[in-house]
Amino acid sequence: MIDYKIKDKFELQHASFFGYTEEIYQKIIDRRMTSDFAVENVLAEAEEQFITRIDDKYAPVGMWRGEFWGKWIISAVRACKYKKNAKLAGIIRKSVDKIIATANEDGYIGTYQNSKLILPCTKEEGLRAIGFRCDFCWNIWCEKYTLWGLIEAYELLGDQNILESAEKMAIQIIDTVHETGVNPCETGTFFGVASGSIMKPILSLYRITGNQRLLDFAIEIADGFERDDVRSIKLIKNSLNDLPIHLWNYSNPFAVAKRKFDNQKAYEMMSCFEGICELYRLTGIEKYFVASKKFYDLLIKYEYNRLFSVGFNDRFLFASSVEDAISEPCDIVHFLRLTEDLYRLTGDVAYLDYYEKAFLNAFLASPTRDGTWGARAIRSMSHHVAEYDVVDMKHNQCCVNNLPRTFASTADLMATANENGVFLNLYLPSEINAKKAKITVSDGYTQYCKVSVKIDATEAVTVHFRIPEWSIHTTITCNGTEYKAHPCTYVAVPVAVGESQVDIQFDNTPRVQYCDLPRDMLPLTPFYQMRYDMHSPAEHTRENRATLCIGPILLALTTQLGTDWRTITERATVNGKCKQCTATPTNHEGMLCSYDVTFEIENGTETLPMCDYASASNRFVENDFSIFV
């Protein structure tokens, strides 16, 4: 194994959830991974694409059926490790063998008949081939997920044959790109970001094998994100120059009038920065680290939306300037992954506030509550978009297959450790097998902003408790001793051998968050409205409206709690008018948390039932909601 030149500040510790989060995750595992239906329909359909190979049926346009198997396998491997599920390990084993058996002699494993179809066509050619202007070529993108899935399966199963197949496949990709004589970022679609995102699994494979060609290829991709002579989005160059992402253009980023909105494809771009962070760990080249941090800062400044996600329906379009919000769950997944990367590289606790709010709100709103499906896009009001029959697939969809791995990743991030002790980062109900201690986190954080943490220490250890940025007043005690706490820091608590209990009361004051966006963006421009209404019409805000948070939770009005849709949409907003807000906790089955909320304004008071945004919206039936109050 190749050592990193740059070490992470922390090591991840393993946790197991219980309660609301565990229930949803277990349903996904049961219904989309281990059931007979899952194996015979979901997985079999994804496997079939490697046999039929019809993604280039309409060449020179190439489709993306090949991505679903890799996404499913990555999620399944993470679930298998999390659950130590022998049945799921057997399912993964059989599926990997099937996919490896489809390989060409040169190592290609994919869903294109023409394995060398990697260059984008012209949009006119796309129009002639499939009826609309596009330059799709997803071959390397699909191979990325297949390669990644094989690497994950190797790390789970330890089978050398899997590793050899993965390495042979990677070398075939490199050879094919070099045969074209272009930079890897000039292949595929979306001006290099789809193909360029293969950097992360390429580097994972390099760490295992030490094959220098893999590292060289990753550096070649990174160079393509800087060089002016390469037809690509300049991810590194533009980040280092602090250029707002919605202004990026592969030729002239300042040509606003001519900018192409399809350049700023959100989760593909964030996927590339996962690779760039990994390249920094392996090479120690500082500009990769600086570019990644600056890119993240640009996300927060220009693309952070009111769901605590980023982007506007899988595009970076200055989402922070628009009141209505819509996010593709894949964007949420990769925003979380990049956030975790930067936390581990920097040790900056502030990243965890972004992680926590994105996970508890936007992410948990994305899978259906019964675990059978998920959203293609989550909205700020009306209803989410659930997409079926994508590229003629009945049982697979990109976000649905991608979501499950984030549960396991979040469990690993619950606590981290280094030579200074254990750091408790998130407060979901869980049991954590941490360095020198077993930690049990109680329920109560999301509903009451209150948590009890039991620590069974095998050695004396310092446990550091994260205090979120929104908790202005926090009370923390350990075995009767009170500790001072300040927002956006860790509180260090020395714990002796044996059992200890830490009780934390975070600030549970309701926070009415006003909106004062310029109205020239609202209602949405025709382009934004098209992106918001994509696949199904939705309600829109007609004026600036407030939102409400308690702790890390974004609250919502929902017809599930008996409020009719007309009341939700036509009531007067409290934006700029709320003198006081109070919330009384209530209990509703199947919801993470709920309250009766009273708003006091000049003309009197109004009390409404509200619940967390995720629970308000994740039933995917006749279920309307709004985050606006």
C-alpha positions as CSV (number, residue, x, y, z in Angstrom):
1,M,0.0,0.0,0.0
2,I,1.4,3.4,-1.0
3,D,1.6,5.8,2.0
4,Y,0.2,9.2,1.9
5,K,2.6,12.1,1.9
6,I,-0.2,14.2,3.6
7,K,-1.9,12.5,6.5
8,D,-5.5,13.2,7.6
9,K,-5.9,14.9,10.9
10,F,-8.2,12.2,12.2
11,E,-9.0,8.5,11.8
12,L,-12.6,7.5,11.4
13,Q,-14.2,5.4,14.1
14,H,-17.0,2.9,13.5
15,A,-20.5,3.5,14.7
16,S,-23.9,1.7,14.5
17,F,-27.1,3.8,14.3
18,F,-30.3,3.1,16.0
19,G,-33.6,4.9,15.8
20,Y,-35.0,6.8,12.8
21,T,-31.8,6.8,10.7
22,E,-31.2,3.1,11.2
23,E,-34.8,2.2,10.4
24,I,-34.6,3.9,6.9
25,Y,-31.1,2.5,6.2
26,Q,-32.2,-1.0,7.1
27,K,-35.3,-0.8,4.9
28,I,-33.1,0.2,2.0
29,I,-30.7,-2.7,2.6
30,D,-33.6,-5.2,2.9
31,R,-35.6,-4.0,-0.1
32,R,-32.9,-2.9,-2.6
33,M,-30.0,-5.1,-1.7
34,T,-30.7,-8.4,0.0
35,S,-34.3,-9.3,-0.9
36,D,-35.1,-11.7,-3.8
37,F,-36.6,-8.8,-5.6
38,A,-33.5,-6.8,-5.2
39,V,-31.2,-9.6,-6.6
40,E,-33.6,-10.7,-9.4
41,N,-34.7,-7.3,-10.6
42,V,-32.6,-4.4,-9.3
43,L,-29.2,-6.0,-9.5
44,A,-29.9,-8.2,-12.4
45,E,-31.1,-5.3,-14.5
46,A,-27.8,-3.4,-13.8
47,E,-25.7,-6.5,-14.6
48,E,-27.6,-7.1,-17.9
49,Q,-26.2,-3.8,-19.3
50,F,-22.7,-5.3,-19.5
51,I,-24.1,-8.2,-21.6
52,T,-26.3,-6.3,-24.0
53,R,-24.0,-3.2,-24.3
54,I,-26.5,-0.8,-25.8
55,D,-25.3,2.4,-24.3
56,D,-23.9,3.4,-27.7
57,K,-26.9,2.2,-29.7
58,Y,-27.4,5.7,-31.0
59,A,-23.7,6.4,-31.6
60,P,-22.0,8.8,-31.7
61,V,-24.3,9.6,-28.7
62,G,-23.5,7.4,-25.7
63,M,-25.8,6.9,-22.7
64,W,-25.2,6.0,-19.1
65,R,-26.8,2.6,-18.2
66,G,-23.3,1.5,-17.2
67,E,-23.2,3.7,-14.1
68,F,-25.9,1.8,-12.1
69,W,-24.0,-1.4,-11.3
70,G,-21.0,0.4,-9.9
71,K,-23.1,2.7,-7.7
72,W,-25.1,-0.2,-6.4
73,I,-22.0,-2.2,-5.6
74,I,-20.3,0.7,-3.8
75,S,-23.4,1.1,-1.7
76,A,-23.7,-2.6,-1.1
77,V,-20.1,-3.0,0.0
78,R,-20.4,-0.1,2.4
79,A,-23.6,-1.7,3.8
80,C,-22.0,-5.0,4.0
81,K,-19.1,-3.6,6.1
82,Y,-21.5,-1.6,8.3
83,K,-23.8,-4.6,8.9
84,K,-21.2,-7.4,8.6
85,N,-23.8,-9.1,6.5
86,A,-22.7,-12.5,5.1
87,K,-25.7,-12.8,2.8
88,L,-24.9,-9.5,1.1
89,A,-21.2,-10.4,0.8
90,G,-22.3,-13.5,-1.1
91,I,-24.5,-11.4,-3.4
92,I,-21.6,-9.0,-4.1
93,R,-19.3,-12.0,-4.8
94,K,-21.5,-13.5,-7.4
95,S,-22.3,-10.2,-9.1
96,V,-18.6,-9.2,-9.3
97,D,-17.8,-12.5,-10.9
98,K,-20.5,-12.0,-13.5
99,I,-19.2,-8.5,-14.4
100,I,-15.6,-9.6,-14.7
101,A,-16.7,-12.4,-17.0
102,T,-17.9,-9.8,-19.5
103,A,-14.5,-8.2,-20.0
104,N,-12.9,-7.9,-23.4
105,E,-9.5,-9.4,-24.0
106,D,-7.9,-6.0,-23.5
107,G,-9.6,-5.5,-20.1
108,Y,-12.5,-3.3,-21.1
109,I,-15.5,-3.8,-18.9
110,G,-18.4,-1.6,-19.9
111,T,-21.7,-1.1,-21.6
112,Y,-20.6,0.2,-25.0
113,Q,-20.2,-2.1,-28.0
114,N,-17.4,0.3,-29.1
115,S,-15.1,0.4,-26.2
116,K,-13.1,3.2,-27.8
117,L,-16.1,5.6,-28.1
118,I,-14.9,8.2,-25.6
119,L,-15.0,11.5,-27.4
120,P,-18.0,13.8,-27.4
121,C,-19.9,14.3,-30.6
122,T,-21.1,17.7,-31.8
123,K,-24.5,18.8,-30.6
124,E,-25.8,18.8,-34.2
125,E,-24.8,15.1,-34.4
126,G,-26.6,14.5,-31.2
127,L,-29.7,16.2,-32.6
128,R,-29.6,13.9,-35.6
129,A,-29.1,10.8,-33.5
130,I,-31.6,11.2,-30.7
131,G,-33.7,14.2,-31.5
132,F,-32.2,16.9,-29.3
133,R,-29.0,18.9,-29.1
134,C,-26.5,17.0,-26.9
135,D,-22.9,15.8,-26.9
136,F,-23.3,12.8,-24.6
137,C,-20.6,10.3,-24.2
138,W,-20.7,8.7,-20.8
139,N,-18.4,5.7,-21.5
140,I,-15.5,6.7,-19.1
141,W,-18.0,8.0,-16.6
142,C,-19.7,4.6,-16.5
143,E,-16.3,2.9,-16.4
144,K,-15.4,5.0,-13.4
145,Y,-18.2,3.5,-11.4
146,T,-17.5,0.0,-12.5
147,L,-13.8,0.4,-11.6
148,W,-14.7,1.9,-8.3
149,G,-17.1,-0.9,-7.6
150,L,-14.5,-3.5,-8.3
151,I,-11.9,-1.8,-6.0
152,E,-14.5,-1.6,-3.2
153,A,-15.4,-5.3,-3.8
154,Y,-11.7,-6.2,-3.7
155,E,-11.2,-4.4,-0.4
156,L,-14.2,-6.3,1.0
157,L,-13.4,-9.8,-0.4
158,G,-9.6,-9.7,-0.8
159,D,-9.8,-11.7,-4.1
160,Q,-6.7,-11.0,-6.2
161,N,-8.6,-11.8,-9.4
162,I,-10.8,-8.8,-8.8
163,L,-7.8,-6.6,-8.3
164,E,-6.1,-7.8,-11.5
165,S,-9.3,-7.2,-13.5
166,A,-9.6,-3.7,-12.1
167,E,-6.0,-2.9,-12.9
168,K,-6.3,-4.3,-16.4
169,M,-9.5,-2.3,-16.9
170,A,-7.8,0.9,-15.7
171,I,-4.8,0.4,-18.1
172,Q,-7.2,-0.1,-21.0
173,I,-8.9,3.2,-20.2
174,I,-5.5,5.0,-20.1
175,D,-4.4,3.4,-23.4
176,T,-7.7,4.3,-25.1
177,V,-7.4,7.9,-24.0
178,H,-3.8,8.2,-25.1
179,E,-4.7,6.7,-28.5
180,T,-6.9,9.7,-29.2
181,G,-4.0,12.1,-28.5
182,V,-6.2,14.4,-26.3
183,N,-6.1,15.2,-22.6
184,P,-8.5,13.0,-20.6
185,C,-10.6,16.1,-19.8
186,E,-11.4,16.4,-23.5
187,T,-13.3,13.1,-23.5
188,G,-16.8,12.4,-22.3
189,T,-19.4,15.1,-21.7
190,F,-19.7,18.3,-19.7
191,F,-16.3,19.5,-20.7
192,G,-14.2,17.0,-18.9
193,V,-15.8,16.8,-15.5
194,A,-17.5,13.4,-16.1
195,S,-14.4,11.7,-17.4
196,G,-12.1,13.7,-15.0
197,S,-14.0,12.3,-12.0
198,I,-12.4,8.9,-12.6
199,M,-9.4,10.4,-10.8
200,K,-10.6,9.2,-7.3
201,P,-10.8,5.4,-8.1
202,I,-7.7,5.6,-10.3
203,L,-5.8,6.9,-7.3
204,S,-7.4,4.3,-4.9
205,L,-6.1,1.6,-7.3
206,Y,-2.7,3.3,-7.4
207,R,-2.4,3.1,-3.6
208,I,-3.1,-0.6,-3.7
209,T,-0.9,-1.5,-6.7
210,G,1.8,1.1,-6.8
211,N,1.4,1.2,-10.6
212,Q,3.0,4.6,-11.6
213,R,0.9,4.8,-14.8
214,L,-2.2,5.3,-12.6
215,L,-0.7,8.3,-10.7
216,D,0.6,9.8,-14.0
217,F,-2.9,9.6,-15.5
218,A,-4.4,11.3,-12.4
219,I,-1.8,14.1,-12.7
220,E,-2.6,14.4,-16.4
221,I,-6.3,14.9,-15.6
222,A,-5.4,17.5,-13.0
223,D,-3.3,19.3,-15.6
224,G,-6.3,19.4,-17.9
225,F,-8.1,21.4,-15.2
226,E,-5.5,24.2,-15.5
227,R,-4.2,24.3,-19.0
228,D,-5.6,26.9,-21.4
229,D,-4.9,24.6,-24.4
230,V,-7.2,21.9,-23.1
231,R,-10.9,22.1,-23.9
232,S,-12.2,21.6,-20.3
233,I,-13.6,23.4,-17.4
234,K,-10.7,24.9,-15.5
235,L,-11.6,23.5,-12.1
236,I,-8.2,24.2,-10.4
237,K,-7.4,27.4,-12.2
238,N,-10.8,29.0,-11.6
239,S,-10.9,28.0,-8.0
240,L,-7.4,29.4,-7.4
241,N,-8.7,32.7,-9.0
242,D,-11.8,32.8,-6.7
243,L,-14.1,32.9,-9.7
244,P,-17.8,32.3,-8.9
245,I,-18.7,28.9,-10.2
246,H,-21.7,30.0,-12.1
247,L,-19.4,32.2,-14.3
248,W,-17.1,29.4,-15.3
249,N,-16.8,28.7,-19.0
250,Y,-14.4,26.4,-20.7
251,S,-13.1,29.1,-23.0
252,N,-13.8,32.5,-21.4
253,P,-15.3,32.5,-17.9
254,F,-16.1,36.3,-18.1
255,A,-18.3,35.9,-21.2
256,V,-21.5,35.9,-19.1
257,A,-23.8,36.5,-22.0
258,K,-22.4,33.5,-23.8
259,R,-21.9,31.2,-20.9
260,K,-23.2,27.6,-21.3
261,F,-25.3,26.5,-18.4
262,D,-24.6,22.9,-19.1
263,N,-20.9,23.4,-18.1
264,Q,-21.6,23.8,-14.4
265,K,-22.7,20.2,-13.8
266,A,-22.7,20.0,-10.0
267,Y,-21.9,16.5,-8.7
268,E,-19.5,15.7,-11.5
269,M,-17.5,18.8,-10.5
270,M,-17.6,17.9,-6.8
271,S,-16.5,14.3,-7.7
272,C,-13.5,15.7,-9.4
273,F,-12.5,17.6,-6.3
274,E,-12.6,14.4,-4.3
275,G,-10.0,13.1,-6.7
276,I,-8.0,16.4,-6.4
277,C,-8.0,16.0,-2.6
278,E,-6.7,12.5,-2.9
279,L,-4.0,13.7,-5.3
280,Y,-2.9,16.2,-2.7
281,R,-2.6,13.4,-0.1
282,L,-0.5,11.4,-2.4
283,T,1.7,14.1,-3.9
284,G,1.8,16.8,-1.3
285,I,1.4,19.4,-4.0
286,E,-0.1,22.4,-2.1
287,K,-2.1,23.9,-5.0
288,Y,-4.4,20.9,-5.1
289,F,-5.3,21.5,-1.4
290,V,-5.7,25.2,-1.8
291,A,-7.9,24.8,-4.9
292,S,-10.1,22.3,-3.1
293,K,-10.6,24.6,-0.1
294,K,-11.3,27.6,-2.3
295,F,-13.8,25.7,-4.4
296,Y,-15.6,24.7,-1.2
297,D,-15.7,28.4,-0.1
298,L,-17.2,29.3,-3.5
299,L,-19.8,26.6,-3.1
300,I,-20.9,28.1,0.3
301,K,-20.8,31.7,-1.0
302,Y,-22.6,31.3,-4.3
303,E,-24.3,27.9,-4.4
304,Y,-25.5,27.1,-0.8
305,N,-29.3,26.8,-1.0
306,R,-32.1,26.9,1.6
307,L,-32.2,23.1,1.9
308,F,-28.5,23.2,3.2
309,S,-27.4,21.6,0.0
310,V,-25.6,23.2,-3.0
311,G,-26.6,24.0,-6.6
312,F,-29.9,24.3,-8.4
313,N,-31.1,21.0,-9.8
314,D,-27.7,19.5,-10.5
315,R,-26.3,22.8,-11.9
316,F,-24.2,25.5,-10.3
317,L,-26.3,28.6,-11.2
318,F,-25.8,31.0,-8.3
319,A,-28.3,29.0,-6.2
320,S,-27.7,31.2,-3.2
321,S,-29.5,34.0,-5.0
322,V,-32.7,32.1,-5.5
323,E,-35.3,31.6,-2.8
324,D,-36.8,28.4,-4.2
325,A,-34.4,25.5,-3.8
326,I,-34.1,22.2,-5.7
327,S,-31.3,19.6,-5.3
328,E,-30.4,16.4,-7.0
329,P,-29.6,13.8,-4.2
330,C,-26.4,12.9,-6.0
331,D,-25.3,16.5,-5.5
332,I,-26.0,16.1,-1.8
333,V,-24.0,12.9,-1.6
334,H,-21.0,14.4,-3.1
335,F,-21.3,17.7,-1.2
336,L,-21.2,15.5,1.9
337,R,-18.2,13.5,0.6
338,L,-16.2,16.7,-0.2
339,T,-17.1,18.2,3.2
340,E,-15.8,15.1,5.0
341,D,-12.6,15.2,2.9
342,L,-11.9,18.7,3.9
343,Y,-12.7,18.2,7.5
344,R,-10.3,15.2,7.7
345,L,-7.6,17.2,5.9
346,T,-7.9,20.4,7.9
347,G,-9.4,19.4,11.2
348,D,-11.6,22.4,11.0
349,V,-14.8,21.7,13.0
350,A,-16.8,24.3,10.9
351,Y,-17.1,21.7,8.1
352,L,-19.1,19.5,10.4
353,D,-21.9,22.1,10.7
354,Y,-22.3,21.9,6.9
355,Y,-22.2,18.1,7.0
356,E,-24.7,17.8,9.8
357,K,-27.3,20.1,8.3
358,A,-27.0,18.6,4.8
359,F,-27.3,15.1,6.2
360,L,-30.2,15.7,8.5
361,N,-32.2,17.7,6.1
362,A,-31.5,17.4,2.4
363,F,-30.1,13.9,2.5
364,L,-32.7,12.3,4.7
365,A,-35.4,13.9,2.5
366,S,-34.0,12.0,-0.5
367,P,-34.8,8.3,0.1
368,T,-38.4,7.3,0.5
369,R,-39.4,6.4,4.0
370,D,-40.1,2.8,3.0
371,G,-36.7,2.3,1.5
372,T,-37.9,1.3,-1.9
373,W,-36.9,4.3,-4.0
374,G,-35.7,7.9,-3.8
375,A,-35.9,11.3,-5.3
376,R,-34.4,12.5,-8.5
377,A,-34.8,16.0,-7.1
378,I,-35.9,17.4,-3.8
379,R,-37.7,20.8,-3.6
380,S,-38.3,23.5,-1.1
381,M,-42.0,23.3,-1.5
382,S,-44.8,21.4,-3.3
383,H,-43.5,17.9,-3.8
384,H,-40.3,16.1,-4.8
385,V,-39.5,14.6,-8.2
386,A,-39.3,10.8,-8.4
387,E,-38.0,9.7,-11.7
388,Y,-38.6,6.3,-13.3
389,D,-37.7,4.6,-16.6
390,V,-34.4,6.6,-16.9
391,V,-32.6,5.4,-20.1
392,D,-35.2,2.6,-20.1
393,M,-34.2,1.2,-16.7
394,K,-37.1,0.1,-14.6
395,H,-35.5,-0.7,-11.2
396,N,-32.3,1.5,-11.2
397,Q,-31.9,5.2,-11.0
398,C,-28.7,7.2,-10.4
399,C,-29.6,8.9,-7.1
400,V,-31.5,5.9,-5.7
401,N,-28.4,3.7,-6.2
402,N,-26.0,6.3,-4.9
403,L,-27.8,7.3,-1.7
404,P,-27.2,4.2,0.6
405,R,-23.4,4.5,0.9
406,T,-23.9,7.9,2.7
407,F,-25.5,6.2,5.7
408,A,-22.4,4.1,6.3
409,S,-20.1,7.0,5.6
410,T,-21.9,9.1,8.1
411,A,-21.7,6.3,10.7
412,D,-17.9,6.3,10.3
413,L,-17.8,10.1,10.7
414,M,-19.8,10.1,14.0
415,A,-16.5,10.0,15.9
416,T,-12.9,10.5,14.9
417,A,-9.7,10.0,16.8
418,N,-6.1,11.0,16.9
419,E,-3.3,11.2,19.5
420,N,-5.3,13.9,21.4
421,G,-8.2,11.6,22.0
422,V,-11.7,10.9,20.6
423,F,-13.8,13.6,18.9
424,L,-17.5,13.2,18.9
425,N,-18.7,14.9,15.8
426,L,-22.4,14.1,15.3
427,Y,-25.2,13.3,17.8
428,L,-27.4,10.7,16.0
429,P,-28.5,7.8,18.3
430,S,-25.7,5.3,17.9
431,E,-23.1,3.0,19.5
432,I,-19.5,3.9,18.6
433,N,-16.5,1.6,19.0
434,A,-13.9,4.3,19.5
435,K,-10.3,4.3,20.4
436,K,-10.0,3.4,24.1
437,A,-13.8,3.7,24.7
438,K,-17.2,2.5,23.7
439,I,-19.6,5.5,23.4
440,T,-23.4,5.4,23.3
441,V,-25.2,8.4,22.1
442,S,-28.9,8.8,23.2
443,D,-31.9,10.0,21.2
444,G,-33.1,13.5,21.7
445,Y,-30.7,15.7,19.8
446,T,-33.0,16.5,16.8
447,Q,-36.2,16.9,18.8
448,Y,-35.0,18.5,22.0
449,C,-31.4,19.6,21.2
450,K,-30.4,17.5,24.2
451,V,-28.3,14.4,24.4
452,S,-26.8,12.0,26.9
453,V,-23.5,10.3,26.1
454,K,-22.4,7.2,28.0
455,I,-18.7,6.4,27.8
456,D,-17.2,3.1,28.8
457,A,-13.4,3.7,28.7
458,T,-10.9,0.9,28.8
459,E,-8.1,3.5,29.3
460,A,-8.1,7.1,30.4
461,V,-9.0,9.2,27.4
462,T,-10.0,12.8,26.5
463,V,-13.3,13.0,24.6
464,H,-13.8,16.1,22.6
465,F,-17.5,17.1,22.1
466,R,-18.4,19.3,19.1
467,I,-20.4,22.4,19.8
468,P,-22.4,23.5,16.7
469,E,-22.2,27.0,15.4
470,W,-25.9,27.6,16.0
471,S,-25.7,26.6,19.7
472,I,-25.1,30.0,21.3
473,H,-25.8,28.7,24.8
474,T,-24.7,25.2,25.7
475,T,-24.6,23.4,29.0
476,I,-22.2,20.4,29.2
477,T,-21.6,18.3,32.3
478,C,-19.6,15.1,32.9
479,N,-20.2,13.2,36.1
480,G,-21.5,16.4,37.8
481,T,-18.6,18.7,36.5
482,E,-19.7,21.5,34.2
483,Y,-17.5,22.6,31.3
484,K,-17.5,25.9,29.3
485,A,-18.7,25.6,25.8
486,H,-18.5,28.0,22.8
487,P,-20.0,27.6,19.3
488,C,-18.0,26.0,16.5
489,T,-15.4,24.4,18.8
490,Y,-14.7,21.1,20.6
491,V,-15.0,20.9,24.4
492,A,-12.3,18.6,25.8
493,V,-13.5,16.4,28.6
494,P,-11.0,14.0,30.4
495,V,-12.6,10.7,31.0
496,A,-11.3,8.1,33.5
497,V,-11.3,4.3,33.1
498,G,-14.8,2.9,33.6
499,E,-18.2,4.4,33.0
500,S,-19.0,8.1,32.7
501,Q,-21.9,10.1,31.5
502,V,-21.9,13.4,29.7
503,D,-25.1,15.4,29.4
504,I,-25.4,18.2,26.9
505,Q,-28.2,20.7,26.5
506,F,-27.7,22.6,23.2
507,D,-29.5,25.9,22.4
508,N,-33.0,25.0,21.3
509,T,-34.2,28.5,20.6
510,P,-36.2,28.6,17.3
511,R,-34.4,30.6,14.7
512,V,-36.6,32.4,12.2
513,Q,-34.4,33.1,9.2
514,Y,-35.4,36.0,7.0
515,C,-34.9,36.3,3.3
516,D,-34.1,39.6,1.6
517,L,-33.1,38.4,-1.8
518,P,-33.5,40.9,-4.7
519,R,-36.8,40.4,-6.4
520,D,-35.3,40.6,-9.9
521,M,-34.4,36.9,-9.4
522,L,-37.9,36.1,-8.2
523,P,-40.1,34.8,-9.6
524,L,-37.6,32.6,-11.3
525,T,-36.3,33.4,-14.7
526,P,-37.6,31.1,-17.5
527,F,-34.4,29.1,-17.4
528,Y,-34.5,28.6,-13.6
529,Q,-38.2,27.9,-13.8
530,M,-37.6,25.2,-16.3
531,R,-35.0,23.6,-14.1
532,Y,-37.3,23.9,-11.1
533,D,-40.3,22.4,-12.9
534,M,-38.3,19.7,-14.6
535,H,-40.3,16.5,-14.9
536,S,-43.3,17.8,-13.0
537,P,-44.8,21.3,-12.3
538,A,-44.3,22.8,-8.8
539,E,-45.4,25.7,-6.7
540,H,-43.2,28.7,-6.5
541,T,-42.7,31.4,-3.9
542,R,-44.3,34.7,-4.9
543,E,-42.5,36.9,-2.4
544,N,-39.5,36.7,0.0
545,R,-40.4,34.2,2.8
546,A,-38.8,33.1,6.0
547,T,-37.7,29.7,7.1
548,L,-37.5,28.2,10.6
549,C,-34.8,26.1,12.2
550,I,-34.5,24.5,15.6
551,G,-31.0,23.2,16.3
552,P,-29.7,21.6,13.1
553,I,-33.2,20.9,11.8
554,L,-35.0,22.8,9.0
555,L,-38.8,22.7,9.7
556,A,-41.6,22.5,7.2
557,L,-45.3,22.7,7.0
558,T,-46.9,19.5,5.5
559,T,-50.3,18.2,4.6
560,Q,-49.3,15.1,6.6
561,L,-50.0,17.0,9.8
562,G,-53.5,18.0,8.7
563,T,-52.8,21.5,7.3
564,D,-54.5,22.0,4.0
565,W,-52.4,23.1,1.0
566,R,-54.2,26.3,0.6
567,T,-53.3,27.4,4.1
568,I,-49.7,26.4,3.6
569,T,-49.3,28.4,0.4
570,E,-51.6,31.4,0.9
571,R,-51.0,32.4,4.5
572,A,-49.1,35.6,5.0
573,T,-45.4,35.2,5.6
574,V,-43.7,36.1,8.9
575,N,-40.7,37.3,6.9
576,G,-39.4,40.5,8.6
577,K,-42.5,40.6,10.9
578,C,-41.9,37.9,13.6
579,K,-41.5,39.4,17.1
580,Q,-41.2,36.0,18.8
581,C,-41.4,32.4,18.0
582,T,-41.9,29.5,20.4
583,A,-42.1,25.7,19.7
584,T,-43.7,22.9,21.8
585,P,-42.4,19.4,21.0
586,T,-45.1,16.9,19.8
587,N,-45.0,13.3,18.8
588,H,-46.0,11.9,15.4
589,E,-45.2,8.4,14.4
590,G,-42.7,8.1,11.6
591,M,-41.3,11.6,12.0
592,L,-37.8,12.5,13.2
593,C,-39.2,15.5,15.1
594,S,-42.3,17.7,15.3
595,Y,-43.6,20.8,17.1
596,D,-46.5,23.1,17.5
597,V,-45.0,26.4,16.5
598,T,-46.4,29.8,17.5
599,F,-45.4,32.9,15.7
600,E,-46.1,36.3,17.3
601,I,-46.4,39.2,14.9
602,E,-47.8,42.7,15.3
603,N,-51.4,41.6,14.4
604,G,-51.5,38.7,16.8
605,T,-50.3,35.1,17.0
606,E,-50.5,32.0,14.7
607,T,-49.9,28.4,15.8
608,L,-49.1,25.8,13.2
609,P,-48.0,22.1,13.4
610,M,-44.6,21.7,11.8
611,C,-42.0,18.8,11.5
612,D,-38.6,18.3,10.2
613,Y,-38.2,18.9,6.4
614,A,-37.1,15.3,5.7
615,S,-40.2,13.7,7.4
616,A,-42.5,16.3,5.9
617,S,-41.6,15.3,2.4
618,N,-40.2,11.7,2.1
619,R,-43.4,9.7,1.8
620,F,-43.5,10.4,-2.0
621,V,-47.3,10.0,-2.1
622,E,-49.9,12.7,-2.2
623,N,-47.8,14.7,0.2
624,D,-47.3,18.5,-0.2
625,F,-45.0,20.6,2.0
626,S,-43.3,23.9,2.2
627,I,-40.2,25.1,4.2
628,F,-41.5,28.7,3.9
629,V,-43.4,30.4,6.8
